[in-house]
Amino acid sequence: MSTALATAPLRRPTSPGARPHVEPAPSIEIVPGRDQRRARPKVVYASVVVGGLGALMLSQLMLSIAVSDGAYAINSLQSQQKEQSRVVQQLNEELGTLSSPQNLAANAEALGMVQNTNPVWLRMSDGAVIGTPARAVAGAGLLGATGSQVANQLLTNVPLVTGDGTVGAPAPATPDQPAQSAGGSELPLQAPTTR
């Protein structure tokens, strides 16, 4: 094959009135052989890959440590919540004991308050007093002679409030033991009758 034919420009057939179009000749470059290629630095690529894997493993380790630390914190908070709920339950039980009718009646009687066993009513339409008014006497109230014969064992060591606002001695365990009221007279402490 002749080199003149290989380098001659190709011509397309054209119409009789058109200008001839000439395509440029393709450029040919010499490709270097395998022996002539520059050797790539394989150590750099290997160190980049090993460093990337090391960083990935280190980040996974740090993430695992953070997650396990959060689990320990959650466990600690849950145990604190259980302890606080026990404290709240115990305080609610103590509040129920202190707000029981027996304790309130015992404290009222220790302060000198007694129940009137002879109630009197006022009729609003004409202002008439119905009943005969009589003075209330100590020991005739709810915890006195008409009180319950069963003592509340939950109130055994609960102190009574005295007249000056301080806490006095605990309520007696049995209904037969008398307690000192603010007036100095002895009042038997008994739990009220419940139905």
ROZALUM-656266 format. One line per 2 residues: number of its first residue (from 1); their letters; for each residue x, y, z of C-alpha. Coordinates in pm, 1 decimal. Layout:
N
NUM) a) X/Y/Z  ...
% end
This chain:
195
1) ms) 0.0/0.0/0.0  127.0/333.7/-90.5
3) ta) 164.5/612.6/164.0  32.0/864.8/-80.2
5) la) -305.4/697.5/-87.0  -318.8/663.7/288.9
7) ta) -257.6/1033.0/353.4  -465.8/1174.0/67.8
9) pl) -782.6/1353.7/180.2  -1108.2/1174.5/119.4
11) rr) -1356.3/1337.3/-107.9  -1724.2/1281.8/-113.7
13) pt) -1920.6/1293.9/-429.3  -2082.7/1630.4/-464.3
15) sp) -2346.4/1776.0/-677.6  -2232.8/1961.8/-987.3
17) ga) -2292.5/2311.9/-843.4  -2161.3/2262.7/-488.7
19) rp) -1814.6/2336.2/-366.7  -1608.8/2039.3/-286.2
21) hv) -1579.6/1963.2/83.6  -1244.4/1851.6/208.9
23) ep) -1218.1/1666.7/540.4  -904.8/1718.2/742.0
25) ap) -672.4/1426.0/768.2  -690.7/1237.2/1098.5
27) si) -399.9/1298.4/1329.7  -202.6/1003.0/1439.8
29) ei) -10.2/990.9/1762.4  239.4/743.4/1879.1
31) vp) 130.6/555.8/2192.0  408.9/473.6/2429.4
33) gr) 462.2/103.8/2488.2  444.4/-77.8/2818.2
35) dq) 807.2/-33.9/2879.0  786.0/337.4/2827.7
37) rr) 497.3/402.9/3076.2  576.5/573.3/3400.8
39) ar) 535.7/343.7/3702.2  257.9/452.5/3939.6
41) pk) 343.2/487.1/4303.9  169.9/175.0/4445.6
43) vv) 291.7/245.6/4800.7  99.6/575.6/4810.8
45) ya) -224.2/411.9/4698.6  -184.0/128.9/4945.7
47) sv) -116.5/371.0/5231.1  -424.8/578.1/5135.8
49) vv) -643.0/265.7/5132.1  -502.9/136.2/5461.5
51) gg) -537.2/481.2/5620.8  -898.3/511.7/5499.9
53) lg) -986.5/168.6/5637.7  -816.2/257.9/5967.3
55) al) -1013.0/583.4/5991.1  -1335.4/397.9/5910.8
57) ml) -1269.5/137.8/6180.3  -1173.5/407.9/6433.1
59) sq) -1492.2/603.2/6362.1  -1698.3/283.7/6400.1
61) lm) -1526.1/214.5/6733.2  -1596.0/568.0/6857.8
63) ls) -1960.3/540.3/6748.3  -1992.9/208.0/6931.3
65) ia) -1842.8/361.5/7247.7  -2082.6/656.1/7227.9
67) vs) -2384.6/425.5/7184.0  -2283.6/202.7/7476.2
69) dg) -2219.6/510.9/7693.4  -2572.4/629.3/7610.7
71) ay) -2709.2/287.3/7708.3  -2536.3/309.3/8046.9
73) ai) -2673.7/660.8/8097.2  -3025.9/541.2/8012.1
75) ns) -2990.7/249.9/8256.1  -2874.0/486.1/8530.4
77) lq) -3164.1/725.1/8466.6  -3413.4/439.7/8468.7
79) sq) -3284.8/316.8/8805.4  -3308.7/673.0/8940.8
81) qk) -3665.0/694.8/8809.5  -3756.1/367.7/8986.1
83) eq) -3606.7/495.0/9311.3  -3790.9/827.1/9279.1
85) sr) -4120.2/649.1/9207.4  -4068.6/441.4/9524.3
87) vv) -4006.4/758.6/9723.5  -4319.5/918.6/9574.9
89) qq) -4523.9/610.2/9659.8  -4392.2/610.2/10018.1
91) ln) -4469.2/981.4/10057.2  -4819.9/928.2/9916.9
93) ee) -4876.8/652.0/10172.3  -4756.8/880.0/10453.1
95) lg) -4982.4/1156.9/10322.3  -5276.7/916.5/10319.9
97) tl) -5200.6/819.7/10677.9  -5173.6/1180.7/10793.4
99) ss) -5487.5/1287.9/10608.8  -5695.1/1000.4/10743.4
101) pq) -6009.2/1096.1/10935.1  -5873.7/929.7/11250.4
103) nl) -5557.2/1142.3/11248.9  -5744.9/1462.9/11170.1
105) aa) -5995.6/1394.0/11449.1  -5718.5/1309.6/11697.3
107) na) -5531.1/1630.5/11609.9  -5849.5/1837.1/11634.4
109) ea) -5925.6/1694.7/11976.5  -5564.2/1748.1/12088.7
111) lg) -5606.7/2113.8/11992.6  -5917.6/2136.3/12209.9
113) mv) -6180.8/2102.4/11938.4  -6472.6/1881.0/12027.7
115) qn) -6779.1/1772.1/11840.0  -7107.2/1913.0/11956.0
117) tn) -7335.7/1626.3/12041.0  -7630.4/1863.9/12075.3
119) pv) -7656.3/2034.3/11735.1  -7877.8/2337.2/11681.9
121) wl) -8010.2/2460.0/11345.6  -8121.8/2796.6/11225.1
123) rm) -8425.1/2813.2/10998.0  -8354.5/3080.3/10736.6
125) sd) -8715.6/3159.5/10644.1  -8812.5/3307.2/10981.3
127) ga) -8481.9/3302.5/11177.8  -8610.0/3051.3/11434.2
129) vi) -8358.9/2841.7/11630.2  -8445.5/2472.6/11622.3
131) gt) -8307.8/2271.8/11913.5  -8174.9/2363.5/12253.2
133) pa) -7819.4/2501.1/12246.3  -7583.1/2342.8/12497.0
135) ra) -7212.7/2383.5/12558.2  -6987.5/2110.5/12410.9
137) va) -6786.9/1919.9/12668.3  -6446.0/1760.7/12630.8
139) ga) -6457.0/1387.7/12574.2  -6805.2/1391.5/12427.8
141) gl) -6687.2/1429.1/12069.8  -6614.9/1185.9/11795.1
143) lg) -6314.8/1033.8/11968.3  -6477.7/1036.7/12309.6
145) at) -6738.6/799.5/12438.9  -6905.4/750.1/12100.8
147) gs) -6582.0/676.5/11909.0  -6465.3/352.1/11755.4
149) qv) -6321.7/83.3/11979.0  -6063.9/-22.0/11714.3
151) an) -5744.7/183.7/11702.6  -5572.1/264.3/11375.9
153) ql) -5234.4/89.3/11394.7  -5090.6/309.5/11119.7
155) lt) -5123.8/608.1/11352.5  -4935.3/444.9/11640.1
157) nv) -4619.7/659.0/11615.0  -4768.9/964.1/11445.9
159) pl) -4729.6/1270.6/11671.5  -5022.9/1500.5/11745.5
161) vt) -5018.8/1876.0/11690.3  -5037.6/2082.2/12009.5
163) gd) -5207.6/2418.0/12070.5  -4892.7/2627.4/12009.1
165) gt) -4836.6/2475.8/11662.7  -4558.9/2235.6/11764.2
167) vg) -4569.5/1862.4/11730.0  -4639.4/1680.8/12051.9
169) ap) -4621.5/1321.2/12162.7  -4734.1/1039.4/11934.6
171) ap) -5089.1/921.7/11951.2  -5139.2/625.2/12182.7
173) at) -5163.5/280.2/12029.4  -5482.2/178.7/12209.4
175) pd) -5808.2/369.8/12236.2  -5814.6/330.7/12615.6
177) qp) -5506.5/548.5/12677.9  -5594.7/912.9/12748.6
179) aq) -5421.4/1205.1/12575.5  -5374.2/1557.7/12708.8
181) sa) -5567.1/1822.2/12519.3  -5471.4/2188.2/12499.4
183) gg) -5704.7/2263.9/12791.4  -5530.3/2012.1/13016.8
185) se) -5820.8/1767.9/13051.6  -5767.5/1407.2/12957.5
187) lp) -5938.1/1287.1/12641.6  -5945.9/923.3/12536.8
189) lq) -5817.7/881.3/12179.8  -6017.5/645.4/11967.6
191) ap) -6059.2/605.9/11597.6  -6394.0/732.1/11463.9
193) tt) -6666.2/493.5/11370.6  -6653.8/397.8/11007.1
195) r) -6935.7/232.2/10822.5
% end
